[in-house]
Amino acid sequence: MVGEVRHALSDDTLSEDTICQWIDHGSASEYSDLFWTLDPIDGTKGFLRGQQYAIALALVKDGVPVCAILACPNLPNSDGSVGAIFTANGNLGQCLQTGSSAALPISVSKEASLAKSRFCESVESAHSDHSQSQAIAQKLGIGGQSVRMDSQAKYAAVARGDAEFYLRLPTRKGYVERIWDHAAGYAILKAAGGTITDVDGRALDFRCGMGLENNRGVVATHGLAHAALIDAIAETS
């Protein structure tokens, strides 16, 4: 990392301490009306396993993530390549896949059949209640093969139509999600036409500092059955 910064600034004299001080300068924990949030390795266990992880950067304005870059180096693409970079700028969502020369528009799946719909959820059972996910799938008749992966790559999967639902169901009372784990994915999926709330159907509130203090869990979907999914979560809780 130090070498990359030196190269980018064309200054080989920069010390490691100086560069780390620059990085730590962005360690504010209080809310402001305009700020960036960065997760340099989102999905640490996925990274260590050589599976899915992401580099996630988002701009939050007036409590809403509006711009983002989400890089997923290990995400497989439909053309057989591996790795994709997703961007969002307002209402525009795009994806640049490894080896491609142009960013392509992305949009959520238009699959209306619950029998063919697919869940995307965390690999780690500590991050989402897998047993409740199974109960919800049975209740709604969701029959598609679930996809489990680490990191905000799950948001990207729903944004480009690889899955219809991303569930992050609370596993313990009082757990608070961190904004850097969701801001970039939120912006990407919203730009692609998706819907994101917490498990109670409330909009995600990024105005509470480092945590989503006013929310429980996360539900991200293609939008077509979002309300039905929220109802099923309440009935299986």
C-alpha positions as CSV (number, residue, x, y, z in Angstrom):
1,M,0.0,0.0,0.0
2,V,2.8,2.4,0.9
3,G,4.5,1.7,-2.4
4,E,1.3,2.4,-4.3
5,V,0.8,5.8,-2.6
6,R,4.4,6.7,-3.3
7,H,3.9,5.7,-6.9
8,A,0.6,7.6,-7.3
9,L,2.2,10.8,-5.8
10,S,5.6,10.3,-7.5
11,D,7.3,10.8,-4.2
12,D,9.6,8.0,-3.0
13,T,10.5,10.0,0.2
14,L,7.1,9.5,1.8
15,S,7.4,7.5,5.0
16,E,5.1,4.8,6.1
17,D,4.2,6.8,9.2
18,T,3.2,9.8,7.1
19,I,1.0,7.8,4.8
20,C,-0.7,6.0,7.8
21,Q,-1.3,9.4,9.4
22,W,-3.1,10.6,6.2
23,I,-5.3,7.5,6.2
24,D,-6.1,7.9,9.9
25,H,-7.1,11.5,9.3
26,G,-10.4,10.2,8.0
27,S,-11.4,8.5,11.2
28,A,-14.3,10.7,12.2
29,S,-17.1,8.9,14.0
30,E,-19.7,11.7,14.1
31,Y,-22.3,12.3,11.4
32,S,-21.9,15.2,9.0
33,D,-24.1,16.1,6.0
34,L,-21.3,15.1,3.5
35,F,-18.7,12.4,4.1
36,W,-17.0,9.4,2.5
37,T,-17.0,6.0,4.0
38,L,-14.4,3.3,3.0
39,D,-14.0,-0.4,3.7
40,P,-10.7,-1.4,2.2
41,I,-11.3,-5.1,2.7
42,D,-15.0,-5.8,3.1
43,G,-15.5,-9.5,3.8
44,T,-12.2,-10.3,5.6
45,K,-12.9,-14.0,6.0
46,G,-13.8,-14.3,2.3
47,F,-10.6,-12.5,1.4
48,L,-8.6,-15.0,3.6
49,R,-10.3,-17.9,2.0
50,G,-9.6,-16.6,-1.5
51,Q,-13.3,-16.2,-2.1
52,Q,-15.5,-13.1,-2.3
53,Y,-14.5,-9.8,-0.8
54,A,-14.9,-6.1,-1.9
55,I,-13.3,-2.7,-1.8
56,A,-16.1,-0.4,-1.0
57,L,-16.1,3.4,-1.2
58,A,-19.3,5.6,-0.9
59,L,-20.2,9.2,-0.6
60,V,-23.0,9.9,1.8
61,K,-24.9,13.2,1.4
62,D,-27.7,14.3,3.8
63,G,-27.8,10.8,5.2
64,V,-28.1,8.9,1.9
65,P,-25.3,7.1,0.0
66,V,-25.4,8.8,-3.5
67,C,-22.2,7.8,-5.2
68,A,-20.1,4.6,-4.8
69,I,-17.4,2.4,-6.2
70,L,-17.6,-1.3,-5.3
71,A,-14.7,-3.5,-6.6
72,C,-15.2,-7.3,-6.4
73,P,-12.0,-8.9,-7.6
74,N,-13.1,-12.5,-7.3
75,L,-16.7,-12.2,-8.6
76,P,-17.4,-14.5,-11.6
77,N,-19.0,-13.0,-14.6
78,S,-21.4,-14.5,-17.1
79,D,-18.8,-14.3,-19.9
80,G,-16.3,-16.5,-17.9
81,S,-14.1,-13.7,-16.7
82,V,-13.5,-13.0,-13.1
83,G,-13.7,-9.6,-11.3
84,A,-16.0,-6.6,-11.7
85,I,-16.1,-3.0,-10.6
86,F,-19.5,-1.5,-10.0
87,T,-20.2,2.3,-9.9
88,A,-23.1,4.4,-9.0
89,N,-23.6,8.1,-9.6
90,G,-27.0,9.3,-8.6
91,N,-29.5,7.2,-10.5
92,L,-26.9,5.6,-12.9
93,G,-25.6,2.2,-12.1
94,Q,-22.8,0.7,-14.2
95,C,-20.5,-2.4,-14.2
96,L,-17.0,-2.7,-15.7
97,Q,-16.0,-6.4,-15.8
98,T,-12.4,-7.5,-16.0
99,G,-11.2,-7.5,-19.6
100,S,-14.0,-5.2,-20.9
101,S,-13.3,-1.8,-22.3
102,A,-16.5,0.0,-21.4
103,A,-18.8,0.3,-18.4
104,L,-22.2,-1.3,-19.0
105,P,-25.5,-0.4,-17.4
106,I,-26.8,-2.8,-14.8
107,S,-30.3,-3.4,-13.6
108,V,-32.1,-5.7,-11.1
109,S,-33.7,-8.9,-12.2
110,K,-37.3,-8.7,-13.5
111,E,-38.0,-12.2,-12.3
112,A,-41.6,-12.1,-10.8
113,S,-41.9,-15.8,-10.0
114,L,-41.0,-16.6,-6.4
115,A,-40.5,-20.2,-7.3
116,K,-37.5,-19.2,-9.5
117,S,-36.2,-16.4,-7.2
118,R,-32.9,-16.7,-5.4
119,F,-31.6,-15.6,-2.0
120,C,-28.1,-14.2,-1.6
121,E,-26.9,-14.2,2.0
122,S,-23.8,-14.2,4.1
123,V,-21.5,-17.3,4.4
124,E,-21.0,-16.7,8.1
125,S,-24.0,-17.8,10.2
126,A,-23.0,-15.2,12.8
127,H,-23.9,-12.5,10.2
128,S,-27.4,-13.6,9.2
129,D,-29.9,-16.1,10.6
130,H,-29.8,-18.9,8.0
131,S,-32.5,-21.0,9.7
132,Q,-34.9,-18.1,9.4
133,S,-34.0,-17.6,5.8
134,Q,-35.0,-21.2,5.1
135,A,-38.3,-20.7,6.9
136,I,-39.0,-17.5,4.9
137,A,-38.2,-19.4,1.6
138,Q,-40.6,-22.2,2.5
139,K,-43.3,-19.7,3.5
140,L,-43.1,-17.7,0.2
141,G,-42.3,-20.7,-2.0
142,I,-38.9,-19.4,-3.0
143,G,-37.3,-22.3,-4.9
144,G,-34.2,-20.9,-6.5
145,Q,-30.8,-22.1,-5.4
146,S,-29.5,-19.8,-2.7
147,V,-26.1,-18.1,-3.1
148,R,-23.8,-17.5,-0.1
149,M,-20.9,-15.1,-0.3
150,D,-19.0,-12.7,1.8
151,S,-19.0,-8.9,1.5
152,Q,-21.0,-6.3,-0.3
153,A,-20.6,-8.4,-3.4
154,K,-24.1,-9.6,-2.4
155,Y,-25.5,-6.2,-3.2
156,A,-23.7,-6.3,-6.6
157,A,-25.2,-9.8,-7.3
158,V,-28.7,-8.4,-6.8
159,A,-28.0,-5.2,-8.7
160,R,-27.0,-7.1,-11.9
161,G,-29.6,-9.8,-11.6
162,D,-27.6,-12.7,-10.3
163,A,-30.1,-13.0,-7.4
164,E,-33.4,-11.4,-6.4
165,F,-33.1,-11.1,-2.6
166,Y,-30.3,-10.3,-0.1
167,L,-31.1,-10.9,3.5
168,R,-29.0,-9.9,6.5
169,L,-31.3,-11.1,9.4
170,P,-30.4,-10.2,13.0
171,T,-28.7,-13.0,14.9
172,R,-28.7,-11.4,18.3
173,K,-30.5,-8.6,20.0
174,G,-28.9,-5.2,20.0
175,Y,-26.5,-5.8,17.1
176,V,-25.8,-2.7,15.1
177,E,-24.7,-2.8,11.5
178,R,-21.8,-0.6,10.5
179,I,-22.3,2.0,7.7
180,W,-19.2,1.0,5.8
181,D,-20.6,-2.5,5.4
182,H,-23.6,-1.3,3.5
183,A,-23.2,2.3,2.1
184,A,-21.5,1.4,-1.2
185,G,-23.7,-1.6,-1.9
186,Y,-26.8,0.5,-1.0
187,A,-25.9,3.1,-3.6
188,I,-25.1,0.5,-6.3
189,L,-28.3,-1.4,-5.8
190,K,-30.5,1.7,-5.6
191,A,-29.0,3.0,-8.9
192,A,-29.8,-0.4,-10.5
193,G,-33.5,-0.1,-9.5
194,G,-33.5,-2.2,-6.3
195,T,-35.1,-1.6,-2.9
196,I,-33.3,-1.6,0.4
197,T,-34.8,-1.4,3.9
198,D,-34.3,-3.0,7.3
199,V,-36.2,-6.1,8.4
200,D,-39.0,-3.9,9.7
201,G,-39.4,-2.1,6.4
202,R,-37.8,1.1,7.5
203,A,-35.4,3.1,5.3
204,L,-31.7,2.7,6.3
205,D,-30.6,5.7,8.3
206,F,-27.0,6.7,7.7
207,R,-27.2,9.7,10.0
208,C,-26.2,8.1,13.3
209,G,-22.5,8.1,13.0
210,M,-20.7,4.8,12.5
211,G,-23.7,2.5,13.0
212,L,-27.2,2.0,11.6
213,E,-28.5,2.6,15.1
214,N,-32.1,3.1,14.0
215,N,-32.3,-0.1,12.0
216,R,-32.4,-3.9,12.5
217,G,-30.8,-6.0,9.8
218,V,-31.0,-5.4,6.1
219,V,-33.3,-6.5,3.3
220,A,-32.3,-5.7,-0.3
221,T,-34.4,-6.9,-3.2
222,H,-35.3,-6.4,-6.9
223,G,-38.3,-4.6,-5.5
224,L,-41.1,-6.8,-6.9
225,A,-41.8,-8.8,-3.7
226,H,-40.2,-6.6,-1.1
227,A,-43.3,-6.1,0.9
228,A,-44.1,-9.8,0.9
229,L,-40.6,-10.5,2.1
230,I,-40.9,-8.0,5.0
231,D,-44.2,-9.6,6.0
232,A,-42.7,-13.1,5.9
233,I,-39.8,-11.9,8.1
234,A,-42.2,-10.6,10.7
235,E,-44.2,-13.9,10.7
236,T,-41.1,-16.1,11.1
237,S,-39.4,-14.0,13.8
